[in-house]
């Protein structure tokens, strides 16, 4: 059984809020979702399909720095294995 969407949304929000706002990972998210306002992206406000895109996007992981990449892998593992 899958976890409620609000748990995944909360995890995504915390993960994106922790990304360096001046780094290439954050810029990639801004370019990937051009119709989402900068304020929503900075606050980590996403909908279910966007979360799935972020989780499955290999380029996004490549654009993260080492610390963000480790956190991203943990985020993916939690979303796939536990939720």
C-alpha positions in Angstrom: 0.0 0.0 0.0 1.3 3.4 -0.9 1.7 6.2 1.7 -0.6 9.2 1.6 0.4 11.8 -0.9 0.7 14.5 1.7 3.7 12.6 3.2 5.5 12.5 -0.1 4.7 16.1 -0.7 6.2 17.0 2.7 9.3 15.0 2.0 9.7 16.7 -1.4 9.2 20.1 0.1 11.9 19.5 2.6 14.3 18.1 0.1 13.9 21.0 -2.4 14.0 23.6 0.3 17.4 22.2 1.2 18.9 22.5 -2.2 21.4 25.3 -2.8 19.3 28.0 -4.5 22.3 29.2 -6.5 23.4 25.8 -7.7 22.8 23.9 -10.9 20.3 21.5 -9.3 17.9 24.2 -8.3 18.3 25.9 -11.7 17.5 22.5 -13.4 14.2 22.3 -11.4 13.3 25.9 -12.4 13.9 25.0 -16.1 12.1 21.7 -15.9 8.9 23.3 -14.5 8.8 26.7 -16.2 5.1 27.2 -15.4 5.7 26.9 -11.6 6.6 30.2 -10.0 10.0 30.7 -8.4 8.3 31.2 -5.0 6.6 27.8 -5.2 9.9 26.2 -6.3 11.8 27.8 -3.4 9.2 26.7 -1.0 9.2 23.2 -2.5 5.5 23.2 -3.5 4.9 20.5 -6.1 2.1 18.2 -7.2 2.3 14.4 -7.5 3.3 14.1 -11.2 6.1 16.6 -10.7 7.4 14.6 -7.7 7.5 11.5 -9.9 9.4 13.4 -12.6 12.0 14.6 -10.1 12.4 11.1 -8.6 12.9 9.5 -12.1 15.0 12.2 -13.6 18.7 11.1 -13.9 19.8 14.5 -15.1 18.5 16.2 -11.9 20.7 13.9 -9.8 23.7 14.7 -11.9 23.2 18.4 -11.4 23.3 18.2 -7.6 26.4 18.7 -5.5 27.7 15.7 -3.5 25.7 16.4 -0.3 22.5 17.1 -2.2 23.1 13.9 -4.3 23.4 11.8 -1.1 20.2 13.4 0.3 18.5 12.9 -3.1 19.3 9.2 -3.1 17.9 8.8 0.4 14.8 10.7 -0.6 14.3 8.4 -3.6 14.9 5.3 -1.5 12.4 6.4 1.1 9.7 7.2 -1.5 10.2 3.9 -3.3 10.9 1.5 -0.5 9.1 2.8 2.5 6.2 4.8 1.0 
